[in-house]
Amino acid sequence: MASDYGSDIRLDADGDVVFTADGDIEVASGGALVAQDIRTDAILSPGSCFWAPEFGQGLRDALKGINEIDIESLLRTAAFNDERVDFESVETRELENGRHLLSFQLIGEVDPLELYFDLKDRVK
């Protein structure tokens, strides 16, 4: 049974707003919203979200060389910070060409969600 996780503006992997062909703003909901929230938490700098200063794991800073971190640990922390995630299901893996995979299941769900982070030569 799918849970209602709310809805929000859909963002692409770069954090930009996604629009429909008609020019309307797309909406993220369900598991897609949870995945979007975790991706955003992983990428943002700690303290950069004024309404949730604890939000942000600093992946973007790490890519710019501002701080040194274990990327897989950072991705796991972003998933662990979300109360909708089954903590025992969280897995990370480094793939080829600077790509990383974060997979997890939502509490009460069967199918895993996968987030891919392409980090090779990418600083935005």
N, C-alpha and C positions, 0 to 999 in steps of 0.2 A: 504494500500500500504506500503510495507516494505521499510525502508530507508536504505541507504548504510552508515554504521557506520565505514567502514574501516575494517582492519584485523590486527591481531597480533599473536604472538606465544600463543598457548593455554597452560594455567596453570591449575593444579589441585587445590583442596581446600587448599593444603599445600603450594602452590606457586611454585611447581616443574613443569618443562616442561613436556608436554605429548607427547609421541611418538606413531606412528602408528605401526601396527604389522610388517611392512616392515622396521621400524627403522627411518622413516621420522618424522620430527617435525610436529605435528598437528597444525592447524590454527584455531583461533577463529574469528568469524565475526558476524555481525548483533547484535541481542539482547544478544547473548552469550558473545560477546566482551564487551558490556556495563556492563553486570552483572559481568564479570571478572574484569573490571576496578573498579567497585564499591567495590567488595570484596577486591581487592588489596589496595584501598584507606583506607578501614576500618581497615585492618590489619597492614599496615606499620606505623612505628613511624613517627611523624611529623618531617619534615626536612631531612628524610633519603634518599629521591630521589633527587640527586644533580641537575638534569635538571628541577625539579618541586618542589622546597622546600616547597611549600604550601600543597603538597600532603601528605597524611598520617594522620589517625585519632587516631592511637595508641592502637588499640585493643590488639595487642600482648604485649605491655607494661603493659596494665591493667591486663592481665592474669598472668603476672609475678609479679604482685604486685608493679610495679614501680610507677604507679599512680592510683588513684581511680576515676572511671568514671561511669556514667550511660550508660550501654551497649546499650540500645535501643536508647538513644539520639545520641550516637556515630554512630550507624548504619544509623539513619535518616540523620545525617549530611553528611555521605559518599554519600548517594543518592542525597541529596540536592545539593552537590557540582558538580554533573554531569549535564551539561546543556541539555543533551538528555532526561532527566527524567521529567515527568509531576509531579511537586511538590505536587499537591493536591492528587495524587494517592499513595503517600508513606505511608506505614503502617509498624509497627513493633509489634512483639508479643513475649513474653517469652513462650516457650513451656515446656514440661516435660524434666526432666533429663539434665538440663543445655543447652538446645537447644534454639536458637532464630531464628525467621523468619523475614526477610525483604522482603516486596513485593512492587512492583512499576510498573507503566506503562511507556513506552517510549512515547514521544510526537508524536501524530499522529497514535499510535498503539492502538489496542483494547485489546489484551490479556496481562494480567499482567505477570511479571516475578517474580520468587521467589528465594531468596537466603536463605539457611539454614546455620547457624553457630552453630557447635557443640562445646560448650565451657567447658563441664564438664571434669575436669582433663586433660586439654589440654594446654600445654605450649610448643611451638616449637621455 
